[in-house]
Amino acid sequence: MPFSALYDACVLYPFEIRDVLMVAARTRYFAVYWTDEILEECARNLIADGRATRSGMDRMFRDMKDLYRRATIPRSDYEHLIEAMTCNKDDRHVLAAAVAKKVDVIVTYNHRHFPVASLAPHDLETQDPDEFTRDVLDLGPDVFLSEFITRSCQRNVWATQNGKPEVTPIRTAQYLADGPMPKTGSLILKALRRAKG
């Protein structure tokens, strides 16, 4: 793998963003990582906000781990590093896991929790999901687009079965462009329109 990324809990919380980040991981252009602690933080927040159930989260995490069998960094690999980390106290476990696995980037919204001074000694950086996914899309637009369309079709099957509005690649990309991932969404829209001719 040319590079690797650790997904923080905050980017796994909104399902639309998590979905696109998982599409990015399916390109296999990078190695994706997380920890059980990160996944549990995500689950705890979603359940507390009434956006998920325990059984639903367990099922989702099982699917994620089945798809990416090497993605979960065991706590035993990074626990001894936590106290030495100089970032925000609540995110020291995240940085410790990234350091232990020698990842290149932490994908997060909490940039202030990871000041440059805490990252530089470990040759690490942070990126928000929009910036990160745009970079992955640049590496291989065709592969990314294929995975994106496949995922949209899967979501549409679920939507149809549950009486929800139709999910199409264009609608999904437009939602991203208008909202949480403007750069990525705009690039996907252009690629989709170009592919349609």
N, C-alpha and C positions, 0 to 999 in steps of 0.2 A: 504494500500500500504506500502511495506517495506521502500521505499525511494521515493524521488521526484527530478525532474530535470527541470531547466529552459533553454530553447534553445535560444541562442543569435542570433542576425541577421546574423552574419558572417557565421554561420553554416547552415543557411537556404538558403543562396545564391546559392551555387553550387547544381544543381538539383540532381545529383547522391548522394551527401552526405545527402541532405534533404530527399531523398527517403529512404535511409537506416535508418536515424533517425526516420522517421515515421514508418518504419517496426518495429524498436525497441519499439516504443510507442505502437504499436498494440499488443505486447506480454502482455501488462497490468501488467508487473512486477514492474512498477513504474508509478507515476503520472507525466504527462508532463505539462509544463506551458510555456507561452509566454505572451506578452502584445501586444496591438494594436500598440504601439509605435515601438516595435521590428519588428512586421510584416511590418509596413509602411516603416521602414528603409530598410528592405530587398527588398521590392517592388521598392522603389525609386532607389536603386542601380542597380537592374536588368533592370528596364526600361531605366535608364540613359545609361547603357551599351548595349542597344539594344537587350537584351536577353529575354525580356518579354514585354507584353502590359498591360495597366491598367486593361482592362477587363479580361485578363488571370490571373492576380494576384488576382483580386477580386474574381474570380471563385475559384482559388486555396485556398484562405483564407477561403472562405465560406465552402468549402469541409472539410478543417482542423477543423474548428469550429464545423461543424456538427458531425464529428467523435469524437471530444473531447470537449464536451460542457462545461466542467469545466476548460478548459486549459487557457482561457484568464483571466488574472488578471486585474481587473478594475483599471484605473489610480487613482481613489479616494482611493484605498487601500494602495497605496505607495507614492503618490505625496508628502505627508507631511514628508517623510523620505529622499527625494532626497538630500537636502542640507546638511544633516548630514553624507552622505556617503563620504568616504575618498579615493575612487579609482579615476581613470581617470575621468575627468569632463564629457567627452562625454558618459561615461558608468555608471554614477551614477544612472540613471533611471533603468538600468538593475539590479544593485545590490540592489537598494531600493525595487524593485518588488520581488526579491529573498528573501530578509529579511522579507518583509511583509507576504509572503506566507510560510516562514520557509522551503524553499527548501534545499536540501542537496548538490546539485551540480549545477554549471552553466556550460553548455556545450558551449565552445567557443574556438576560436583560439587566442583570444586576452588576453593571460595570463598576459602580462605586464600591461594591463589596470586594472587588479585586483590583486594588490600585496597582499601577504599573510597577511600583517598587516591590510589591509582593510577587509579581509575575516574572519580572526581568531575570532574577537569578536562575530561573528554571526554563528560560527561553520559551515562555508561554505568552499567549495573548487571548483576549476575549473578543468575540464577535456576536452581534445580535443575530437572530435567526434570518432576517431579511438579507443582511450582508453575507452571511455564511452560505445561505442557499443560492444566492445569486452567483457566488464564486463557484459552487459545485455545478450549477447550470452552465456556466461558461466553459467548464472542463469538457462537457459532452452534452450539448443540447438535445441531440437525437435520443440518446439513452434516457436522459432525464424526462423528456417529453413522453416517451413510450411508457415509462413507469408511472408518470403522472396520469396519463389517459387510462391505464390499467386500474389505478387506484380510484379514479373517478367512476369508472364502470362498476367496480365493486361497491362503492358507496351508493350508486344509483340502484343497484339490486336491493340493498338494505332499505333505501328510501321508498322504493316501490312496495316492498313487502310491508312496510310500516305506515303506509298512507302519507308519506312526506312528499314535499315538492321534488320534482325531477332534479337530479344532480348531473350536470354535464361538465366536461373539462372547461369550456368557455365560461360558464357561470362561476365555477370554482375559481378560475384564474381572475375573473373580474372582481369577485369578492375580495380576493387577496390584494389586487391592485388598488381597490378603493378603500381598503382597511388596513389589516395588520402587516402586510408584506408588499408595499407598493412597488419596490424595485423588482422583486421576484415575480410578482403578479403581472407586471407590465411586460417583462421578458417572456413569460409563458404565453401571454396573449399574442404577442408578436409571432412567436414560434408556431402557435396553433393556427393563426391566420395564414402564415406563410405555407404551412403544411397543407392547408385546404386549397391553396392556390388562388 
